[in-house]
Amino acid sequence: RGLGDVYKRQDKTMLPKIIRIGVPSGMQSVMYNSANIVVQTSINIFGTNTVAAWTVFEKMDGIFWMVLAAFGVAVTTFAGQNFGAGKYDRVRKSVKISLLMCMGIAVALSVILILLAGNIFKLFTPDTDVVREGVFMVQFLMPFYFTFVFTEILSGAIRGTGNAFVPMIITCVGVCVVRICLLYTSPSPRDRTRSR
């Protein structure tokens, strides 16, 4: 059978649904990566020590986001199954439980990473200036990472109901806008150097 036969057998009503879910999900990745470019560009002006510290920090950041992403996928699946079955009380219950579980792990992980920041950075570099810059980044940013729990869990639950547009807006505001605002309001290494 040729491609023409495959095309004829396709359900034409599915394409709009796929686009409605797929395009906003793709836009989320674009926005997140675009915010990363802005962040990286702004950090590069502070010199090699700060760039090196940020590179290590991103590894720690990655650990945190892997945990949140796992909870987000889990709640999407669970919410989607129960939403489809019309069990809306179970959807609400899954969101509450996921928020509590993810919040507990996020706070615990943040505390661990803050306490061990110096030792973690020393695994990557012996440079004391890089370690100092990295520890400052961790101590300044990590205490607020728990706020991303709401972004990931609520986005996942809403996505499970078939609505991908609202999670895109939540991600845009909760991840991209907040990160860029933090970028322009955070004290820079130069500010701290002048204050010494």
C-alpha positions in Angstrom: 0.0 0.0 0.0 1.2 3.5 -0.9 1.2 6.7 1.1 -2.0 7.7 -0.6 -3.8 4.8 1.0 -2.5 5.7 4.4 -3.6 9.3 4.0 -7.1 8.2 2.9 -7.5 6.1 6.0 -6.5 9.0 8.4 -9.2 10.4 10.6 -9.4 14.0 9.4 -10.9 15.1 12.7 -7.8 14.2 14.6 -5.4 16.7 12.9 -7.0 19.8 14.5 -6.8 18.1 17.9 -3.2 17.1 17.4 -2.3 20.7 16.3 -4.3 22.2 19.3 -2.3 20.1 21.7 1.0 19.9 19.9 1.6 23.5 18.9 1.3 25.0 22.5 3.5 22.2 23.8 6.1 23.0 21.2 5.9 26.7 22.0 6.6 25.9 25.7 10.0 24.5 24.7 10.7 27.4 22.4 9.9 29.9 25.2 12.0 28.1 27.8 15.0 27.8 25.5 14.6 31.4 24.4 14.7 32.4 28.1 17.8 30.3 28.6 19.5 32.2 25.7 18.7 35.6 27.4 20.0 34.3 30.7 23.2 32.9 29.3 23.8 36.1 27.3 23.4 38.2 30.4 25.7 35.9 32.4 28.5 35.9 29.8 29.3 39.6 30.5 30.4 38.8 34.0 33.5 36.9 32.9 34.8 33.4 33.0 34.4 32.7 36.7 30.7 33.5 36.6 30.2 31.5 33.4 32.0 28.5 34.9 29.9 28.8 38.0 26.7 29.0 36.0 27.7 25.9 34.0 28.0 23.9 37.2 24.8 25.5 38.6 22.9 24.3 35.6 23.8 20.7 36.4 22.2 21.2 39.9 19.3 22.9 38.3 18.9 19.9 35.9 18.5 17.6 38.9 15.7 19.7 40.3 13.9 20.0 37.0 14.1 16.2 36.3 12.2 15.6 39.6 9.6 18.2 38.8 9.2 17.0 35.2 8.6 13.4 36.5 5.8 14.6 38.7 4.4 16.7 35.9 4.2 13.7 33.5 2.7 11.5 36.2 -0.1 13.9 37.1 -0.8 14.5 33.4 -1.3 10.8 32.9 -3.4 10.3 36.0 -5.5 13.4 35.4 -6.0 12.5 31.8 -7.2 9.0 32.6 -9.6 10.1 35.3 -10.8 13.2 33.3 -11.7 10.9 30.4 -13.5 8.6 32.8 -15.5 11.5 34.3 -14.0 11.0 37.7 -13.3 14.6 38.4 -13.0 14.2 42.2 -10.0 11.9 41.5 -8.5 14.5 39.3 -8.7 17.1 42.1 -7.3 14.6 44.6 -4.4 13.7 42.4 -3.5 17.4 42.0 -3.5 18.0 45.8 -1.5 14.9 46.5 1.0 15.6 43.7 1.4 19.2 45.0 2.2 18.0 48.5 4.6 15.2 47.4 6.4 17.4 44.9 6.6 20.3 47.3 8.1 18.1 50.0 10.7 16.7 47.7 11.5 20.1 46.2 12.0 21.8 49.6 14.2 18.8 50.8 16.2 18.8 47.6 16.7 22.6 47.7 17.9 22.4 51.3 20.3 19.6 50.4 21.7 21.4 47.4 22.1 24.6 49.4 23.9 22.9 52.3 26.2 20.9 49.9 26.7 23.6 47.3 30.4 24.3 48.2 31.3 20.6 48.1 29.4 20.0 44.8 31.2 22.9 43.1 34.5 21.6 44.3 33.8 18.3 42.5 33.9 20.3 39.2 36.6 22.9 39.9 39.2 23.7 42.6 39.0 27.5 41.7 37.9 29.2 44.9 36.5 32.2 42.9 34.3 30.0 40.8 33.1 28.1 43.9 32.3 31.3 45.7 30.2 32.6 42.7 28.5 29.3 42.4 27.6 29.1 46.1 26.2 32.6 45.9 24.0 31.5 42.9 22.7 28.5 44.8 22.0 30.4 48.0 20.2 33.2 46.1 18.1 31.1 43.7 17.4 27.7 45.3 15.2 29.0 48.2 12.6 30.1 45.6 12.6 26.9 43.5 9.6 25.5 45.4 7.4 28.0 43.5 8.0 26.1 40.3 6.2 23.1 41.8 2.9 24.9 41.2 3.9 25.6 37.6 4.7 22.0 36.8 1.9 20.2 38.6 -0.9 22.6 37.6 0.3 22.7 34.0 0.5 18.9 33.9 -3.0 18.5 35.4 -4.5 21.0 32.9 -2.7 19.4 30.0 -4.2 16.0 31.1 -7.7 17.5 30.5 -6.7 18.2 26.8 -6.1 21.9 27.3 -2.5 22.7 26.2 -2.9 26.5 25.8 -3.3 27.4 29.5 -0.2 25.4 30.5 1.7 27.3 27.8 0.7 30.6 29.4 1.6 29.2 32.9 5.0 28.2 31.7 5.6 31.5 30.0 4.8 33.5 33.1 5.9 31.0 35.8 9.2 30.0 34.2 10.2 32.5 31.5 9.0 35.8 32.8 9.9 35.1 36.4 13.4 33.9 35.4 14.1 37.1 33.3 12.7 39.3 36.1 15.1 37.6 38.6 17.9 38.1 36.1 17.4 41.9 36.0 16.7 42.3 39.8 19.4 40.0 41.2 22.5 41.5 42.6 25.4 40.9 40.2 28.9 39.7 41.1 30.1 43.2 40.2 27.8 44.8 42.7 29.0 42.5 45.4 32.6 43.2 44.5 32.1 46.9 44.8 30.4 46.5 48.2 33.5 44.7 49.7 
